[in-house]
Amino acid sequence: MPKAKRIIPCLDVDAGKVMKGKSFVDLKVAGEPVKMALKYSEEGADELVFLDITATIEYRKTLVEIVRQVAEVLDIPFTVGGGIRSVEDTYEILRNGADKVSINTMAVEEPAIITRLSKRYGSQCVVIAIDAKRSSIAPSGFEVYTHAARKPTGIDAVNWAKQVEKLGAGEILLTSIDRDGSKQGYDLELTSKIAENINIPVIASGGCGTPEHLYEALTLGEADAVLAASIFHYNEFSIPYVKKYLYEKGLNVRLL
């Protein structure tokens, strides 16, 4: 039997609050991170991702105290990203309860850190976040952005995904900047292009508005997991509901 597909809520955190916006801007408060983390864990989420969305652009470290508080209420794998610039930062995040770290800007600026983290903590701990946008300058049609999707890099997203796999990444968190917060569905072309070119799991992110979008990303997009925020934060759909929907569509998902 193939591995179970994972449903992963995302907490985008700024100044201690969970936020949600569109294309990484126009942020609005969606709730309290600890309360929301506990709710999602109890509902049957497979994992949780916590992203300190302004740490990198504000040149500060991740909100470690909130990470610790969230970790204390979870019994599912927990990934933390935002503001991680060194092996020491990674140690601090893992020491406070995270199971994995997600890096983007630092990985692009210093790719060797991927190998250092993988060797020290294991590749299963190293998630590379790729924020990509459609671009005519990239051979695949998708360009990598850093600094919370504000800075174009000129790097082709597919080539970068293949490179980070070779460097020791254990997983890719792939976000379509164009689709983020749009509720129009994941960018299936982007997701499938990445998934078809690497052998490590791909988490699709950006654009979920319905359970059907989750199904499309896991089938047509060939993703191993799907990340979603708005549909869960605003109680449009519950995790048990979407898992039942996916199960009835024939996908292998973990049910409560």
C-alpha positions as CSV (number, residue, x, y, z in Angstrom):
1,M,0.0,0.0,0.0
2,P,1.3,3.5,-0.8
3,K,2.2,5.9,2.0
4,A,-0.7,7.8,3.4
5,K,-1.2,11.3,2.1
6,R,-0.8,13.9,4.7
7,I,-3.0,16.9,5.6
8,I,-1.0,19.7,7.2
9,P,-2.5,22.9,8.6
10,C,-0.2,25.9,8.5
11,L,0.1,28.6,11.2
12,D,1.6,31.8,9.7
13,V,2.6,33.7,12.8
14,D,3.5,37.4,13.2
15,A,3.9,39.1,16.5
16,G,2.5,36.1,18.3
17,K,-0.7,35.9,16.2
18,V,-1.8,33.5,13.4
19,M,-2.2,35.6,10.3
20,K,-3.5,34.9,6.8
21,G,-3.2,37.0,3.7
22,K,-3.0,36.8,-0.1
23,S,0.3,36.4,-2.0
24,F,2.1,36.9,1.3
25,V,0.6,40.4,1.9
26,D,-2.6,41.9,3.2
27,L,-2.3,40.0,6.4
28,K,-5.2,39.6,8.9
29,V,-5.4,38.0,12.3
30,A,-6.8,34.5,12.2
31,G,-6.3,33.3,15.8
32,E,-4.0,32.2,18.6
33,P,-1.2,29.7,17.7
34,V,-1.4,27.5,20.8
35,K,-5.2,27.1,20.7
36,M,-5.2,26.5,17.0
37,A,-2.4,24.0,17.1
38,L,-4.2,22.0,19.8
39,K,-7.5,22.1,17.8
40,Y,-5.8,20.7,14.7
41,S,-4.0,18.0,16.6
42,E,-7.2,16.8,18.2
43,E,-9.0,16.9,14.8
44,G,-6.5,14.5,13.3
45,A,-4.0,16.7,11.4
46,D,-1.0,14.6,10.3
47,E,1.5,17.3,11.0
48,L,1.6,21.0,11.7
49,V,3.8,23.7,10.2
50,F,4.6,26.9,12.0
51,L,6.1,29.8,10.0
52,D,7.3,33.0,11.6
53,I,6.5,35.0,8.4
54,T,8.3,38.2,9.3
55,A,11.4,36.9,11.1
56,T,13.6,36.9,7.9
57,I,12.6,40.3,6.6
58,E,12.9,41.8,10.1
59,Y,16.3,40.2,10.6
60,R,15.3,38.5,13.8
61,K,15.2,35.0,15.2
62,T,12.1,32.8,15.3
63,L,9.7,33.3,18.2
64,V,11.1,30.4,20.2
65,E,8.9,30.8,23.3
66,I,5.8,30.4,21.1
67,V,7.3,27.5,19.4
68,R,7.8,25.8,22.8
69,Q,4.3,26.5,23.8
70,V,2.9,25.1,20.6
71,A,5.1,22.0,20.9
72,E,3.8,21.3,24.4
73,V,0.3,20.7,23.2
74,L,1.1,18.6,20.1
75,D,1.5,14.9,19.6
76,I,2.1,15.1,15.9
77,P,5.2,16.1,13.9
78,F,5.9,19.8,14.0
79,T,7.8,21.8,11.5
80,V,9.1,25.4,12.2
81,G,10.4,27.9,9.7
82,G,11.3,31.6,9.5
83,G,14.4,33.4,10.7
84,I,16.6,30.3,10.8
85,R,20.1,31.3,9.8
86,S,22.5,28.8,11.3
87,V,23.0,25.4,12.8
88,E,22.7,27.0,16.2
89,D,19.3,28.5,15.4
90,T,18.2,25.0,14.2
91,Y,19.4,23.5,17.5
92,E,17.4,26.1,19.4
93,I,14.2,25.3,17.5
94,L,14.6,21.6,17.8
95,R,15.5,21.9,21.5
96,N,12.2,23.7,22.1
97,G,10.1,21.0,20.6
98,A,10.1,21.1,16.8
99,D,10.6,17.9,14.9
100,K,11.8,19.6,11.7
101,V,13.0,23.0,10.5
102,S,12.1,24.7,7.3
103,I,14.6,27.0,5.6
104,N,14.3,29.1,2.4
105,T,16.4,32.3,2.4
106,M,19.3,30.8,4.3
107,A,19.4,27.8,2.0
108,V,19.6,30.0,-1.1
109,E,22.2,32.3,0.3
110,E,24.3,29.4,1.8
111,P,23.4,26.1,0.2
112,A,26.1,24.2,2.2
113,I,23.9,24.7,5.3
114,I,21.6,22.0,4.0
115,T,24.3,19.4,4.1
116,R,25.5,20.6,7.5
117,L,22.0,20.3,9.0
118,S,21.3,17.0,7.3
119,K,24.6,15.5,8.6
120,R,24.0,16.8,12.2
121,Y,20.3,16.1,12.6
122,G,19.3,13.8,9.8
123,S,17.7,14.6,6.5
124,Q,14.2,13.9,8.0
125,C,14.6,17.1,10.0
126,V,15.5,19.3,7.0
127,V,12.6,20.8,5.0
128,I,13.5,23.2,2.2
129,A,10.8,25.8,1.6
130,I,10.6,26.8,-2.1
131,D,8.5,29.9,-2.7
132,A,8.0,30.0,-6.5
133,K,6.4,32.4,-8.9
134,R,5.7,32.1,-12.6
135,S,8.5,33.8,-14.6
136,S,9.6,34.0,-18.2
137,I,13.3,34.0,-17.2
138,A,13.3,30.5,-15.6
139,P,13.6,27.5,-17.9
140,S,10.8,25.6,-16.0
141,G,8.6,28.8,-16.0
142,F,9.0,29.1,-12.2
143,E,11.4,31.3,-10.3
144,V,12.5,31.0,-6.7
145,Y,11.8,33.9,-4.3
146,T,13.3,34.5,-0.9
147,H,12.7,37.0,2.0
148,A,9.1,36.0,2.5
149,A,8.4,36.0,-1.2
150,R,9.7,39.5,-1.7
151,K,13.0,39.0,-3.4
152,P,13.4,37.3,-6.8
153,T,16.6,35.2,-7.1
154,G,16.8,34.3,-10.8
155,I,17.0,30.6,-9.7
156,D,14.9,28.1,-11.6
157,A,12.6,26.3,-9.1
158,V,12.9,22.8,-10.6
159,N,16.7,23.0,-10.8
160,W,16.8,24.3,-7.2
161,A,14.6,21.4,-6.0
162,K,17.0,18.9,-7.6
163,Q,20.0,20.6,-6.1
164,V,18.6,20.7,-2.5
165,E,17.8,17.0,-2.7
166,K,21.4,16.3,-3.6
167,L,22.6,18.5,-0.7
168,G,20.6,16.4,1.8
169,A,17.1,17.9,2.1
170,G,14.5,15.4,3.3
171,E,11.4,17.2,2.0
172,I,10.2,20.2,0.0
173,L,7.6,22.7,1.1
174,L,6.5,24.1,-2.2
175,T,4.4,27.3,-2.2
176,S,3.0,29.0,-5.2
177,I,3.2,32.7,-4.6
178,D,0.8,33.4,-7.4
179,R,-1.9,31.2,-5.8
180,D,-1.2,31.9,-2.1
181,G,-4.5,32.9,-0.4
182,S,-6.4,32.9,-3.7
183,K,-8.6,29.8,-2.9
184,Q,-8.4,29.1,-6.6
185,G,-6.5,25.8,-6.2
186,Y,-2.9,24.8,-6.1
187,D,-0.6,25.4,-9.0
188,L,-0.7,21.9,-10.4
189,E,1.8,22.6,-13.1
190,L,4.4,23.8,-10.6
191,T,3.7,21.0,-8.1
192,S,3.9,18.2,-10.7
193,K,7.0,19.6,-12.3
194,I,8.8,19.5,-9.0
195,A,7.4,16.2,-7.9
196,E,8.4,14.5,-11.1
197,N,12.0,15.7,-10.9
198,I,12.9,14.6,-7.3
199,N,12.6,11.6,-5.1
200,I,11.9,13.3,-1.8
201,P,8.4,14.2,-0.6
202,V,6.7,17.4,-1.8
203,I,4.2,19.3,0.3
204,A,2.0,21.4,-1.9
205,S,1.0,24.9,-0.6
206,G,-0.8,28.0,-1.8
207,G,-4.3,28.3,-3.1
208,C,-6.5,25.8,-1.4
209,G,-10.1,26.7,-1.3
210,T,-12.0,23.4,-1.4
211,P,-11.5,19.7,-0.6
212,E,-11.4,19.1,-4.3
213,H,-8.2,21.3,-4.5
214,L,-6.6,19.0,-2.0
215,Y,-7.5,16.0,-4.0
216,E,-6.1,17.6,-7.2
217,A,-2.8,18.4,-5.6
218,L,-2.4,14.9,-4.3
219,T,-3.3,13.3,-7.6
220,L,-2.7,15.5,-10.6
221,G,-0.1,17.5,-8.8
222,E,1.6,14.3,-7.5
223,A,2.2,15.8,-4.1
224,D,2.9,13.7,-1.0
225,A,1.1,16.1,1.3
226,V,-1.0,19.3,1.2
227,L,-0.6,22.4,3.3
228,A,-3.7,24.6,3.9
229,A,-4.6,27.5,6.1
230,S,-7.7,29.5,5.3
231,I,-10.1,26.6,4.9
232,F,-9.2,25.3,8.3
233,H,-8.6,28.6,10.2
234,Y,-12.1,30.0,9.2
235,N,-13.9,26.7,9.7
236,E,-14.9,26.4,6.1
237,F,-14.0,22.7,6.2
238,S,-12.7,20.6,9.1
239,I,-9.8,18.2,8.9
240,P,-12.1,15.1,9.5
241,Y,-14.4,16.3,6.7
242,V,-11.6,16.7,4.1
243,K,-10.0,13.4,5.2
244,K,-13.4,11.6,4.7
245,Y,-13.7,13.3,1.3
246,L,-10.3,12.1,0.2
247,Y,-10.8,8.6,1.6
248,E,-14.1,8.3,-0.3
249,K,-12.2,9.4,-3.5
250,G,-9.9,6.5,-3.0
251,L,-6.8,8.1,-1.4
252,N,-4.9,6.5,1.4
253,V,-5.3,8.9,4.4
254,R,-5.0,8.4,8.1
255,L,-8.4,8.5,9.7
256,L,-9.2,9.0,13.4
